[in-house]
């Protein structure tokens, strides 16, 4: 079995309001692949910790990639000694994998200018060489402001993932100049895929149908409660985190789980297992 987890870690701040990245790391133990949202570095609210590096170091032998949507200059606090020049303030998505990450790309999603804080959102793509066969994996964190801001983002994701014909990072074997392929074969480009993340939408909404009209919702396939909350706070419980699967991946789906007991974030880990 291959276990894939999606988890909005809220930069390590738990349901109790306490910042503790160690609880996030503990919650990821046992996962083969983890797709993480709200991972950051260079924020004073968590003492300027480099979270992507800290998480990666906790899983020696794993592959990882971090894709910031927010990527700006970092001004160190007075007397700060912890980071070298060039360290930046970043916030975005991360993929951690027990299996090789063969190829990766980051896509910018549409964003509307608003008076309320609204950062750049990205779709992180990775090709992973899993034991059951390579697959494309996509993770994202859609805008929280409303359906009018998410609708164009969903449309763009469906376009990107569905356009299998565009191929991997490079295509073609004839180069105008030598050395572009570095003596290595053209990257693998699997047809099958998983799309997951904190999508900030509700089950049975028009936004949800925009995904399920193309791909399978993992929870629905196994008859799980489609309303089971993945965002859990004392006065607010909603399902905001999802897995959508291509037909070939859907046939391999064996388990879907919401870890409602985890308190490491305001969201909880959601996982699937593939045969």
Secondary structure as GFF3:
##gff-version 3
##sequence-region A 1 275
A	DSSP	beta_strand	2	8	.	.	.	ID=ss1
A	DSSP	three_ten_helix	10	12	.	.	.	ID=ss2
A	DSSP	alpha_helix	21	27	.	.	.	ID=ss3
A	DSSP	beta_strand	33	41	.	.	.	ID=ss4
A	DSSP	three_ten_helix	44	46	.	.	.	ID=ss5
A	DSSP	alpha_helix	51	57	.	.	.	ID=ss6
A	DSSP	beta_strand	63	73	.	.	.	ID=ss7
A	DSSP	beta_strand	88	97	.	.	.	ID=ss8
A	DSSP	beta_strand	101	108	.	.	.	ID=ss9
A	DSSP	beta_strand	122	128	.	.	.	ID=ss10
A	DSSP	beta_strand	135	141	.	.	.	ID=ss11
A	DSSP	alpha_helix	147	162	.	.	.	ID=ss12
A	DSSP	three_ten_helix	164	166	.	.	.	ID=ss13
A	DSSP	beta_strand	193	198	.	.	.	ID=ss14
A	DSSP	alpha_helix	206	212	.	.	.	ID=ss15
A	DSSP	beta_strand	216	217	.	.	.	ID=ss16
A	DSSP	alpha_helix	218	221	.	.	.	ID=ss17
A	DSSP	beta_strand	231	233	.	.	.	ID=ss18
A	DSSP	beta_strand	236	238	.	.	.	ID=ss19
A	DSSP	beta_strand	241	245	.	.	.	ID=ss20
A	DSSP	alpha_helix	247	250	.	.	.	ID=ss21
A	DSSP	beta_strand	253	258	.	.	.	ID=ss22
A	DSSP	beta_strand	270	274	.	.	.	ID=ss23
###
